[in-house]
Amino acid sequence: MSMIYLKTQNKLVQSIPDVIMRVQEIPLNQIKRPLPRANDPHKVQTLMESIATIGQQEPIDVLEVEGQYYGFSGCHRYEACQRLGQETILARVRKAPRSVLKMHLA
């Protein structure tokens, strides 16, 4: 597996393995959302109407770390699917090491 080196001001600050990405349906109850967000109720309602009519068009982004899924974006889509009673959500999954998860939580 090759490495990606991240540099800031010409100094090596982090290295991570290449990330493998795939799109798949994931059970909503398996996605941990460690950073609570306040969603715009109007945007959630609009998304609910759209998803109910034409389905989810854009996947949310999820990190998979040691078999666990973590969501940091797509909060409005996530809530819309929850409120619609859907069991799964379309997600773009990136496998990543724990060090990447820690960067998201910092």
C-alpha positions in Angstrom: 0.0 0.0 0.0 1.5 3.4 -0.9 1.6 6.3 1.4 0.3 9.9 1.0 2.5 12.5 2.7 0.8 15.7 3.8 3.0 18.8 4.1 2.5 22.1 5.7 5.1 24.8 5.1 7.4 22.1 3.6 7.3 20.1 6.8 6.0 16.5 6.9 3.1 16.6 9.4 1.2 13.3 8.7 1.3 10.3 6.5 -1.6 8.0 5.8 -2.2 5.0 3.5 -4.1 5.5 0.3 -7.8 5.5 1.0 -10.1 3.1 -0.8 -13.5 4.5 -1.5 -16.8 2.8 -2.4 -20.5 3.7 -2.5 -22.9 1.4 -0.7 -26.1 1.3 1.4 -25.3 1.4 5.1 -27.8 0.9 8.0 -28.5 4.3 9.6 -28.1 2.8 13.1 -24.5 1.7 12.3 -23.3 5.3 11.6 -21.8 7.1 14.6 -22.1 10.9 14.4 -19.6 12.1 17.0 -20.0 15.9 16.3 -23.6 17.0 16.9 -24.9 19.6 14.5 -28.0 21.8 14.4 -29.7 21.2 11.1 -31.9 23.7 9.2 -35.5 22.3 9.6 -36.6 23.8 6.2 -33.6 22.1 4.4 -34.4 18.8 6.1 -38.1 19.0 5.1 -37.1 19.9 1.5 -34.8 16.9 1.3 -37.4 14.6 2.8 -39.8 15.6 0.0 -37.1 15.1 -2.6 -35.9 11.7 -1.2 -39.5 10.5 -0.9 -40.2 11.4 -4.5 -37.0 10.6 -6.4 -34.8 8.9 -3.9 -31.5 9.9 -2.4 -29.4 11.4 -5.2 -26.1 12.2 -3.5 -24.4 9.8 -1.0 -23.2 11.1 2.4 -19.5 10.7 3.2 -18.6 8.2 5.9 -15.3 7.0 7.3 -14.8 3.3 8.1 -12.4 2.9 10.9 -11.8 -0.6 12.3 -15.2 -1.8 11.0 -17.1 1.2 12.5 -18.7 3.9 10.4 -18.4 7.6 11.3 -20.3 10.4 9.6 -19.2 14.0 9.6 -21.0 15.5 6.7 -24.4 14.9 5.0 -26.2 15.8 8.3 -29.3 17.1 6.5 -29.6 14.0 4.3 -29.0 11.8 7.3 -31.8 13.4 9.3 -34.1 13.4 6.3 -33.6 9.6 5.8 -34.1 9.0 9.6 -37.3 11.0 9.7 -38.6 9.2 6.6 -38.1 5.9 8.5 -35.5 4.6 6.1 -33.3 1.8 7.5 -30.3 2.5 5.2 -28.6 5.5 3.6 -26.5 5.7 0.5 -22.9 6.5 1.6 -19.5 7.1 0.0 -17.3 5.0 2.4 -13.6 5.7 2.8 -11.5 3.2 4.8 -9.1 5.1 7.0 -6.9 4.4 10.0 -7.7 5.7 13.5 -5.2 8.6 13.0 -7.5 10.1 10.3 -10.5 9.8 12.6 -8.6 11.6 15.3 -7.9 14.5 12.9 -11.7 14.8 12.2 -12.3 14.9 16.0 -9.6 17.5 16.8 
